[in-house]
Amino acid sequence: MQMKKIIITTLLPLSVLVASAQTKKTATTKKPATTTAVKRTTPSLFKSNLDSASYAFGNAMAGSLKNNGLTALNYQLFLKGIQDAFGDKKPLISQEQSQSTINNAFKAASLKKAGPVIAEGKLFLDNNKKQAGVKVTASGLQYLVLTKGEGVAPTAADSVTVHYKGSLLNGQEFDSSYSRNEPITFPLSGVIPGWTEGVQLMQPGSKFKFFIPYNLGYGERGSPPVIPPYSTLVFEVELLKVTPTK
């Protein structure tokens, strides 16, 4: 994964249940007659292409909503919303209210879905802050000084040159300038909040380890596909150079 965001910031195949009747061979029952009877008593739900398309739209919409964390809706009001839109009727709520309630619904669904990840991060930070040498800022950022540098610490308006590596709580490394053997330079005001705050605590030559809560990292969205939503992150950062803003 490129570090640019830090620097700047199946359907499972539908199982088709086929009912297979075991036809006994008798002198009075013939297979062709049974097959014909089944065909005549199995009505089709779809009388036209519009019928098929209507079902497909509904199924696709529901699948998309479900993939985003929603598991149920008030189907009666959902259908009314669709009917009102097609009927050019005035919506029962304003556009602003609509957007707000949609955002709230997705956020609540996302929080529920990410519950285990949030709990894991909280437990880790609660235990980690008890470790020797770990300090905690007012925002909740945790850091450990590995090497103390010298000189003037950067401000949020400065640019910095650093080496770094980042990992998830399970130890999976998602990015590293060390592996590319190339440090990176960026304006400190353009990174995730945990970096903006944390690097200002450093002096050139310092090496810190940062433990960043999700709200100071990539937040509720994460950085797909390698950083899941609500992830607590661990970074090792080595400050090589500070370039003051002119």
C-alpha positions as CSV (number, residue, x, y, z in Angstrom):
1,M,0.0,0.0,0.0
2,Q,1.3,3.4,-0.8
3,M,1.8,5.7,2.2
4,K,0.2,8.6,0.2
5,K,-2.9,8.7,2.4
6,I,-0.7,9.2,5.5
7,I,1.4,11.6,3.6
8,I,-1.4,13.5,2.2
9,T,-4.1,11.7,4.0
10,T,-19.1,-13.1,-3.7
11,L,-21.8,-12.3,-3.5
12,L,-21.8,-15.9,-2.6
13,P,-23.4,-17.8,-5.5
14,L,-27.1,-18.1,-4.7
15,S,-27.8,-21.6,-3.7
16,V,-30.6,-22.9,-5.9
17,L,-32.7,-25.4,-4.1
18,V,-33.9,-28.0,-6.6
19,A,-36.7,-30.2,-5.3
20,S,-36.2,-33.6,-6.8
21,A,-39.1,-35.9,-6.5
22,Q,-38.3,-39.6,-6.5
23,T,-40.8,-41.1,-9.0
24,K,-41.7,-44.6,-8.3
25,K,-42.1,-46.8,-11.4
26,T,-45.6,-48.2,-11.4
27,A,-47.8,-49.6,-14.1
28,T,-50.2,-46.7,-13.7
29,T,-47.7,-43.7,-13.5
30,K,-45.6,-42.6,-16.4
31,K,-42.7,-40.1,-16.1
32,P,-43.7,-37.8,-19.0
33,A,-47.2,-37.3,-17.5
34,T,-45.7,-36.3,-14.1
35,T,-43.2,-33.9,-15.6
36,T,-46.0,-32.2,-17.6
37,A,-48.1,-31.8,-14.4
38,V,-45.2,-30.2,-12.5
39,K,-44.6,-27.6,-15.3
40,R,-48.3,-26.7,-15.3
41,T,-48.4,-26.2,-11.6
42,T,-45.3,-24.0,-11.3
43,P,-46.3,-20.4,-12.0
44,S,-43.5,-17.9,-13.0
45,L,-43.1,-14.8,-10.9
46,F,-41.8,-12.9,-13.9
47,K,-44.4,-12.1,-16.6
48,S,-42.1,-9.6,-18.4
49,N,-38.6,-8.2,-18.6
50,L,-39.8,-5.4,-16.4
51,D,-40.8,-7.9,-13.7
52,S,-37.4,-9.5,-13.8
53,A,-35.6,-6.1,-13.8
54,S,-37.7,-4.9,-10.8
55,Y,-36.7,-7.9,-8.8
56,A,-33.1,-7.6,-9.9
57,F,-33.0,-3.9,-8.8
58,G,-34.4,-4.7,-5.4
59,N,-32.1,-7.7,-4.9
60,A,-29.0,-5.7,-6.0
61,M,-29.9,-2.7,-3.8
62,A,-30.5,-4.9,-0.7
63,G,-27.2,-6.7,-1.4
64,S,-25.3,-3.5,-1.6
65,L,-26.9,-2.2,1.7
66,K,-26.2,-5.5,3.4
67,N,-22.5,-5.4,2.3
68,N,-22.3,-2.0,4.0
69,G,-23.5,-3.4,7.3
70,L,-27.3,-2.9,7.2
71,T,-29.1,-6.1,8.0
72,A,-32.8,-4.9,8.0
73,L,-35.1,-2.0,7.0
74,N,-38.6,-1.0,7.5
75,Y,-39.6,-2.6,4.2
76,Q,-43.0,-0.9,4.1
77,L,-41.5,2.6,4.3
78,F,-38.6,1.6,2.0
79,L,-41.2,0.6,-0.6
80,K,-43.1,3.9,0.0
81,G,-40.0,5.9,-0.5
82,I,-39.5,4.2,-3.9
83,Q,-43.2,4.7,-4.9
84,D,-43.1,8.3,-3.9
85,A,-40.0,9.0,-5.9
86,F,-41.4,7.3,-9.0
87,G,-44.7,9.0,-8.5
88,D,-43.1,12.5,-8.2
89,K,-44.6,13.0,-4.8
90,K,-43.1,15.3,-2.2
91,P,-40.7,13.4,0.1
92,L,-41.9,13.1,3.7
93,I,-38.6,14.3,5.0
94,S,-36.2,17.0,3.6
95,Q,-33.1,16.2,1.6
96,E,-30.9,17.2,4.5
97,Q,-32.8,14.9,6.9
98,S,-32.6,12.1,4.4
99,Q,-28.8,12.4,4.1
100,S,-28.4,12.7,7.9
101,T,-30.5,9.6,8.6
102,I,-28.8,7.6,5.9
103,N,-25.4,8.6,7.3
104,N,-26.5,7.7,10.9
105,A,-27.8,4.4,9.8
106,F,-24.6,3.4,8.0
107,K,-22.5,4.7,10.9
108,A,-24.5,2.7,13.5
109,A,-24.2,-0.4,11.2
110,S,-20.5,0.1,10.8
111,L,-20.0,0.5,14.5
112,K,-21.9,-2.7,15.2
113,K,-20.0,-4.6,12.6
114,A,-16.7,-3.3,13.8
115,G,-17.4,-4.0,17.5
116,P,-14.8,-6.7,17.9
117,V,-12.1,-4.6,16.2
118,I,-12.9,-1.6,18.4
119,A,-12.9,-3.7,21.5
120,E,-9.6,-5.3,20.6
121,G,-8.0,-1.8,20.1
122,K,-9.4,-0.5,23.4
123,L,-8.1,-3.5,25.3
124,F,-4.7,-3.2,23.7
125,L,-4.4,0.5,24.5
126,D,-5.6,0.0,28.1
127,N,-2.9,-2.6,28.7
128,N,-0.2,-0.9,26.7
129,K,-0.3,2.4,28.6
130,K,0.7,0.4,31.7
131,Q,3.9,-0.7,30.0
132,A,7.2,0.8,31.2
133,G,8.1,4.0,29.3
134,V,4.8,4.4,27.5
135,K,3.4,7.9,27.6
136,V,-0.1,9.0,26.8
137,T,-1.1,12.4,25.5
138,A,-4.4,14.2,26.1
139,S,-5.8,13.0,22.8
140,G,-5.1,9.4,23.6
141,L,-2.0,9.0,21.5
142,Q,0.5,6.6,23.1
143,Y,4.2,6.7,22.4
144,L,7.5,5.1,23.5
145,V,10.8,6.8,23.1
146,L,13.3,4.3,21.5
147,T,16.0,6.8,20.7
148,K,16.3,10.4,21.9
149,G,17.5,13.0,19.4
150,E,18.7,16.5,19.6
151,G,17.8,19.8,18.1
152,V,14.5,21.6,17.5
153,A,11.3,19.7,17.2
154,P,9.1,20.4,14.2
155,T,5.9,22.3,14.2
156,A,2.7,21.3,12.3
157,A,3.7,23.8,9.6
158,D,7.1,22.2,8.9
159,S,8.0,19.4,6.5
160,V,9.9,16.4,7.8
161,T,11.9,13.5,6.4
162,V,11.4,10.2,8.1
163,H,11.9,6.5,8.0
164,Y,8.9,4.5,9.3
165,K,7.1,1.2,9.3
166,G,3.4,0.6,10.2
167,S,1.6,-2.5,11.4
168,L,-1.7,-3.7,12.7
169,L,-2.2,-5.2,16.2
170,N,-1.7,-8.7,14.8
171,G,1.8,-7.7,13.7
172,Q,0.9,-7.5,10.0
173,E,3.1,-4.8,8.4
174,F,1.2,-2.8,5.9
175,D,3.9,-0.3,4.9
176,S,7.6,0.5,5.4
177,S,10.0,3.0,4.0
178,Y,12.8,0.8,5.4
179,S,11.8,-2.1,3.0
180,R,12.0,0.4,0.1
181,N,15.3,1.7,1.5
182,E,14.0,5.2,0.8
183,P,13.0,7.8,3.5
184,I,10.1,10.1,2.7
185,T,9.5,13.8,3.0
186,F,6.1,15.4,3.6
187,P,4.4,18.4,5.2
188,L,3.5,17.5,8.8
189,S,0.1,19.2,8.5
190,G,-1.0,16.7,5.8
191,V,-0.8,13.4,7.7
192,I,-3.2,11.5,9.9
193,P,-3.7,13.2,13.3
194,G,-1.6,10.7,15.2
195,W,1.4,11.5,13.1
196,T,0.8,15.3,13.1
197,E,0.7,15.2,16.9
198,G,3.3,12.6,17.5
199,V,6.1,13.7,15.2
200,Q,6.0,17.2,16.9
201,L,7.2,15.4,20.0
202,M,10.3,14.3,18.3
203,Q,13.7,15.9,17.7
204,P,16.0,15.1,14.7
205,G,17.7,11.7,15.3
206,S,14.8,10.5,17.5
207,K,13.1,7.2,17.0
208,F,9.6,6.7,18.6
209,K,7.1,4.0,18.6
210,F,3.5,5.3,18.3
211,F,0.3,3.5,19.3
212,I,-2.5,5.3,17.4
213,P,-6.2,4.9,18.3
214,Y,-8.5,4.6,15.3
215,N,-9.8,8.1,15.7
216,L,-6.3,9.5,15.3
217,G,-5.6,7.1,12.4
218,Y,-7.7,6.1,9.4
219,G,-11.0,6.2,11.5
220,E,-14.2,4.5,10.6
221,R,-13.2,4.0,6.9
222,G,-9.8,2.5,7.3
223,S,-7.6,2.3,4.2
224,P,-8.7,-0.7,2.2
225,P,-7.6,-3.3,1.5
226,V,-4.8,-3.5,4.1
227,I,-6.1,-1.4,7.0
228,P,-9.6,-2.4,8.2
229,P,-12.0,0.3,9.6
230,Y,-11.5,1.3,13.2
231,S,-8.0,-0.2,13.3
232,T,-5.6,0.7,16.1
233,L,-2.2,1.2,14.5
234,V,1.5,0.8,15.6
235,F,4.2,2.9,13.9
236,E,7.9,3.1,14.4
237,V,9.1,6.5,13.2
238,E,12.6,7.8,12.8
239,L,12.9,11.6,12.4
240,L,15.8,12.3,10.0
241,K,15.3,15.9,9.2
242,V,13.1,19.0,9.8
243,T,12.6,21.5,7.1
244,P,11.0,24.7,8.5
245,T,8.4,26.4,6.5
246,K,9.7,29.5,4.8
